[in-house]
């Protein structure tokens, strides 16, 4: 029995399912893969295996594992006493850097997790508009708060136009949520027109990485911006995952569409738990103590999170940061797709910026415009491929999105393409 298997048996006695988060189970291995350490683009498991990491902490480690600037920031935070529940100059500096980079982010509040961040954003929108209903899109993931945990990836029989509650134990919020299919302008316009007096906000991933990297069709975000402005409905871009994948301005800059409010996270902390909700000044002034919408928390914006976040923003706003990263991404995407085609594996990579989806079986053929298209995914084929790559030293977690970091080298990219060809051949 391997060290990882032994650790799994121990963990199951004290951790539900042997893990600290449900998404950490790797279906190919049939258990979590317990890691000993990470460095740069690499992971090292408890059995001594080395991997090129293509998960990168579910997108949180855009700088790579243990980036020197982040480690130095953590050291500095320790020397300054970490200081939970106090502000300092560093929170101000980080908010200023976010405001300079993100179009809608005139003011910012810091949080810890994506689930609470989207919850606060929706609460703020409901307070401002005085309306109750929230529009979200099937396949768009916004954490597990009670309002938004509907129709992530429902079974076909329970998909839109049905409301599918993803997690038992949540109160009945169905009367407050409207789920729509992504990339359908006619249904969007009809819904907003008919229920404009009840809808507080529309929240979406501007690029739906959580369902494999689905892009908005041309003009869709512009239509959404026009309609929400027309009806006094607030537009929220959830950029927890999509932020900083194409540039420091996120998808707002990439698509040229500015929401009223956005959420940020994942990469923002440089690998430590830091999220934020940000928006236009007149809206954010509704947040306490400036306004009535309560937001507080002992651990919000403590220095062990803020200083790494500041280090992250200092890195990604350097003029030379994104061009080499995006060039490596394109080489990876072209190379992996060429390998799939050459071996005959029914697979396709769909990527934008530093994050991508892998589609297998029927999902790899034909259009990929909304979450219902992901129902064609051959997960058995995907898991065989992911296990085959892991055995060859490349770690793809069994999830819907993958990515690289600034720490990945040209040699890493070539090795991943080489392993892709071998694993694809083994998975045909």
C-alpha positions in Angstrom: 0.0 0.0 0.0 1.4 3.4 -1.0 2.0 6.2 1.5 -0.9 8.1 -0.2 -3.2 5.1 0.3 -2.2 4.7 3.9 -2.8 8.4 4.5 -6.2 8.2 2.9 -7.1 5.4 5.4 -6.0 7.6 8.3 -7.8 10.7 6.9 -11.1 8.9 6.5 -11.2 8.4 10.2 -11.0 12.1 11.0 -12.0 14.0 7.8 -15.3 13.3 6.0 -14.4 11.5 2.8 -10.7 11.7 3.8 -10.4 15.2 2.5 -10.8 18.8 3.6 -12.8 19.8 0.5 -15.1 17.7 -1.8 -13.4 18.9 -5.0 -10.0 17.6 -4.0 -10.9 14.0 -4.7 -9.2 12.9 -8.0 -11.6 10.5 -9.8 -8.8 8.9 -11.7 -7.1 7.9 -8.4 -10.3 7.3 -6.6 -9.2 9.4 -3.7 -7.4 12.7 -2.9 -3.8 12.9 -4.0 -1.8 13.9 -1.0 1.0 16.3 -1.7 4.1 16.9 0.3 5.0 20.3 -1.2 4.8 22.5 -4.2 7.4 24.7 -5.8 6.9 26.9 -8.9 5.2 24.8 -11.6 5.7 21.5 -9.7 3.9 19.4 -7.2 5.5 16.6 -5.2 3.3 13.9 -3.6 3.9 12.0 -0.4 5.1 9.0 -2.4 7.9 11.0 -4.0 6.4 11.5 -7.5 7.0 14.8 -9.2 4.3 16.5 -11.4 4.1 19.5 -13.7 0.9 21.0 -12.1 -1.9 21.9 -14.5 -4.4 22.6 -11.8 -2.5 25.4 -9.9 -4.6 25.3 -6.8 -7.9 25.5 -8.9 -6.5 28.7 -10.3 -5.3 30.4 -7.1 -1.6 30.0 -7.9 -1.2 32.1 -11.0 2.3 33.1 -9.8 3.2 29.4 -9.2 3.6 27.7 -5.8 5.6 29.6 -3.3 6.5 32.6 -5.4 9.4 34.5 -3.8 7.4 37.8 -3.5 4.5 36.0 -1.9 6.8 34.2 0.6 8.5 37.5 1.4 5.1 39.1 2.0 4.1 36.3 4.4 7.4 36.8 6.3 6.7 40.5 6.5 3.2 39.9 7.7 4.6 37.7 10.5 7.0 40.4 11.5 4.3 43.0 11.6 2.2 40.8 13.9 -0.4 39.8 11.2 -2.9 42.1 13.0 -6.4 40.7 12.5 -9.1 43.3 13.0 -6.9 46.3 12.3 -6.4 48.3 9.2 -3.0 49.7 8.0 -1.5 51.4 5.0 -1.3 48.1 3.1 -5.1 47.6 2.8 -5.3 51.1 1.3 -2.5 50.4 -1.1 -4.0 47.1 -2.3 -7.4 48.8 -2.9 -5.7 51.6 -4.9 -3.9 49.0 -7.1 -7.2 47.2 -7.7 -8.9 50.5 -8.6 -6.2 51.3 -11.1 -6.4 47.9 -12.8 -10.1 46.9 -12.7 -12.5 49.2 -14.6 -15.5 49.0 -12.2 -13.5 48.8 -9.0 -13.6 52.4 -7.7 -14.0 51.1 -4.2 -13.2 47.6 -2.7 -14.1 45.5 0.3 -12.0 42.4 1.1 -13.3 39.0 2.1 -11.9 35.5 2.5 -13.8 33.1 0.2 -15.7 33.2 -3.1 -18.9 31.9 -1.5 -19.1 34.8 0.9 -18.0 37.3 -1.7 -20.8 36.6 -4.1 -23.3 36.6 -1.2 -22.2 40.1 -0.2 -22.4 41.3 -3.8 -26.0 40.1 -4.1 -27.0 41.5 -0.8 -25.6 44.9 -1.8 -27.5 44.8 -5.1 -30.8 43.9 -3.4 -30.3 46.7 -0.9 -29.6 49.3 -3.6 -32.5 48.3 -5.9 -35.0 47.4 -3.2 -35.8 44.3 -5.4 -35.5 40.7 -4.4 -34.9 38.4 -7.4 -31.5 37.4 -8.8 -30.8 36.2 -12.3 -28.0 33.6 -12.8 -27.0 31.3 -15.6 -26.9 27.6 -15.8 -23.3 26.3 -15.5 -22.0 29.4 -13.9 -20.6 28.7 -10.4 -20.7 31.3 -7.7 -19.9 29.4 -4.6 -22.3 27.6 -2.2 -24.3 30.4 -0.7 -28.0 29.9 -0.4 -29.1 32.3 -3.1 -26.8 31.1 -5.9 -26.4 27.3 -5.4 -28.8 26.4 -8.3 -28.1 24.8 -11.6 -24.3 24.5 -11.6 -24.2 21.3 -13.6 -27.6 19.6 -13.1 -28.6 16.2 -14.5 -30.2 16.6 -18.0 -33.7 15.8 -16.6 -33.4 18.6 -14.0 -31.7 21.2 -16.1 -33.1 24.5 -17.3 -36.0 25.4 -17.4 -36.1 23.5 -14.1 -34.6 24.8 -11.0 -32.1 22.3 -9.6 -30.9 22.9 -6.0 -27.3 21.7 -5.8 -27.0 21.3 -2.0 -29.4 19.8 0.5 -29.9 21.7 3.7 -30.3 25.1 2.2 -33.5 27.0 2.8 -36.0 27.4 0.0 -34.7 30.3 -2.0 -36.4 29.3 -5.3 -38.7 32.2 -5.2 -35.7 34.6 -5.3 -33.7 33.0 -8.2 -34.2 33.0 -11.9 -31.9 30.6 -13.9 -31.4 31.3 -17.6 -29.4 29.5 -20.3 -26.2 31.4 -21.2 -25.8 32.9 -24.7 -29.5 33.2 -25.5 -30.2 36.9 -26.0 -33.9 36.4 -26.8 -34.7 34.6 -23.5 -32.5 37.2 -21.6 -34.4 40.1 -23.1 -37.8 38.6 -22.5 -37.0 37.7 -18.9 -35.6 41.1 -18.0 -38.4 43.0 -19.7 -41.2 41.0 -18.1 -39.7 40.9 -14.5 -37.7 44.1 -14.5 -39.5 45.4 -11.4 -38.6 42.3 -9.4 -35.0 41.7 -10.5 -32.2 43.2 -8.3 -29.2 42.0 -10.3 -27.8 39.7 -12.9 -24.7 37.8 -11.9 -22.5 35.7 -14.3 -19.1 34.6 -15.1 -18.3 36.8 -18.1 -16.2 33.9 -19.4 -17.7 30.6 -18.1 -14.5 28.8 -17.1 -16.4 26.7 -14.6 -18.1 24.9 -17.4 -15.1 24.4 -19.5 -14.2 27.8 -20.8 -17.5 28.9 -22.6 -17.1 32.3 -24.3 -20.0 34.8 -24.6 -21.2 35.0 -28.2 -20.4 38.2 -30.0 -22.5 41.1 -28.6 -24.0 39.1 -25.7 -22.3 40.9 -22.9 -23.0 44.3 -24.6 -26.7 43.3 -24.8 -26.7 42.3 -21.2 -25.1 45.6 -20.2 -27.6 47.6 -22.3 -30.6 45.8 -20.9 -29.6 45.9 -17.2 -28.9 49.6 -17.5 -32.2 50.2 -19.2 -34.2 48.5 -16.4 -32.2 49.7 -13.5 -30.9 46.2 -12.8 -27.3 45.9 -11.4 -24.8 43.8 -13.4 -22.4 41.7 -11.4 -19.4 40.1 -13.0 -18.1 37.2 -10.9 -14.4 37.2 -11.7 -13.4 35.0 -8.8 -12.0 32.6 -11.4 -11.7 34.7 -14.6 -9.9 37.7 -13.1 -6.3 38.2 -14.1 -6.4 35.4 -16.8 -5.9 37.7 -19.8 -4.5 40.8 -18.1 -4.6 42.9 -15.0 -8.0 44.3 -15.9 -9.7 40.9 -16.1 -12.6 40.2 -18.4 -13.9 43.7 -18.1 -10.9 45.0 -20.0 -10.7 41.9 -22.3 -14.3 42.2 -23.5 -14.7 46.0 -23.1 -17.8 45.7 -20.9 -17.9 47.3 -17.4 -20.3 45.9 -14.8 -21.6 47.8 -11.8 -20.0 45.4 -9.3 -17.5 42.6 -9.6 -16.1 39.9 -7.4 -12.4 38.9 -7.3 -10.5 36.0 -5.8 -8.6 32.9 -6.5 -5.4 34.4 -8.0 -5.7 37.7 -6.1 -4.1 36.4 -3.0 -1.1 34.8 -4.8 -2.1 31.5 -3.3 -3.5 32.6 0.1 -7.2 33.1 0.9 -8.1 36.6 -0.3 -11.2 37.7 -2.2 -13.0 41.0 -2.7 -16.1 42.6 -4.0 -15.7 46.0 -5.7 -17.8 48.4 -7.6 -18.7 51.9 -8.6 -18.3 54.5 -5.8 -22.0 55.4 -5.4 -22.9 51.7 -5.0 -20.1 50.8 -2.6 -20.9 53.7 -0.4 -23.9 51.7 0.7 -21.5 49.4 2.6 -21.3 49.9 6.4 -20.1 52.1 8.0 -20.7 54.5 5.1 -24.1 53.0 4.5 -26.5 50.4 5.9 -25.3 47.1 4.2 -23.3 45.3 6.9 -20.0 43.8 6.0 -17.4 43.0 8.6 -15.3 40.1 9.9 -12.4 39.6 12.2 -10.2 37.9 9.6 -11.1 40.1 6.7 -8.0 41.8 5.2 -5.5 40.6 7.8 -1.9 41.2 6.8 -1.2 37.5 6.1 -3.7 37.9 3.2 -3.3 41.5 2.2 0.5 41.6 1.8 0.6 38.6 -0.5 -2.3 40.2 -2.4 -0.2 43.4 -2.7 2.7 41.3 -3.9 0.5 39.6 -6.5 -0.8 42.9 -7.9 2.8 44.3 -8.0 3.7 41.3 -10.2 0.8 41.1 -12.6 0.8 44.9 -13.3 4.4 44.8 -14.5 4.4 45.5 -18.3 6.3 42.2 -19.0 4.2 39.9 -17.0 1.4 38.8 -19.3 3.0 38.6 -22.8 5.2 35.6 -22.1 2.5 33.8 -20.1 -0.1 34.2 -22.8 2.4 33.2 -25.5 3.1 29.9 -23.6 -0.6 29.4 -23.2 -1.1 29.6 -26.9 1.8 27.2 -27.6 0.3 24.8 -25.1 -3.2 25.0 -26.6 -2.0 24.6 -30.2 0.2 21.7 -29.2 -2.3 19.8 -27.2 -5.0 20.1 -29.8 -2.5 19.0 -32.5 -1.7 15.9 -30.3 -5.4 15.1 -29.9 -5.9 15.3 -33.7 -2.8 13.2 -34.5 -3.7 10.4 -32.2 -7.4 10.4 -33.1 -8.7 10.9 -29.5 -12.0 12.7 -29.5 -10.8 15.5 -27.4 -10.4 19.3 -27.8 -8.9 22.0 -25.7 -10.8 25.3 -25.4 -8.8 28.0 -23.8 -8.7 31.8 -23.3 -5.8 33.4 -21.5 -4.3 31.3 -18.7 -7.2 28.9 -18.1 -8.8 26.3 -20.3 -11.2 23.4 -20.5 -10.7 19.9 -21.9 -13.7 18.4 -23.8 -13.9 14.7 -24.5 -16.2 12.5 -26.6 -19.3 14.2 -28.1 -18.5 17.4 -26.2 -15.4 17.8 -28.3 -17.4 18.1 -31.5 -19.9 20.7 -32.5 -20.7 24.0 -30.8 -19.9 24.7 -27.1 -22.0 27.6 -26.1 -23.8 26.8 -22.9 -23.7 24.4 -19.9 -26.1 21.9 -21.6 -23.3 21.3 -24.2 -21.1 20.0 -21.3 -23.7 17.2 -20.8 -22.1 15.5 -23.8 -18.8 15.2 -22.0 -17.4 11.7 -21.8 -16.1 11.8 -18.2 -14.9 8.2 -18.3 -12.6 9.1 -21.2 -11.5 12.3 -19.5 -10.6 10.4 -16.3 -8.6 7.8 -18.2 -6.7 10.6 -19.9 -6.0 12.5 -16.6 -4.8 9.3 -15.0 -2.5 8.5 -17.9 -1.0 12.0 -17.8 -0.4 11.7 -14.0 1.4 8.5 -14.5 3.7 10.4 -16.9 4.4 13.3 -14.5 1.7 15.8 -15.5 -1.1 16.5 -13.0 -4.5 17.4 -14.4 -7.1 17.4 -11.7 -10.4 15.8 -12.6 -12.3 19.1 -12.9 -13.8 21.4 -15.6 -11.0 23.9 -15.8 -7.2 23.8 -15.9 -4.4 26.3 -16.3 -0.7 27.2 -16.1 1.2 29.9 -14.1 4.0 32.3 -14.8 6.3 29.7 -13.3 5.7 27.3 -16.1 8.7 27.3 -18.5 8.9 26.7 -22.2 10.4 23.3 -21.3 7.3 22.6 -19.2 5.0 23.4 -22.0 6.9 21.1 -24.4 6.8 18.3 -21.9 3.1 18.6 -21.3 2.5 18.5 -25.1 4.7 15.4 -25.3 2.8 13.7 -22.4 -0.5 14.7 -23.9 0.4 12.8 -27.1 1.4 9.7 -25.2 -1.7 9.8 -22.8 -4.0 10.5 -25.7 -2.7 7.4 -27.5 -3.2 5.3 -24.4 -6.7 6.7 -24.0 -8.1 6.1 -27.5 
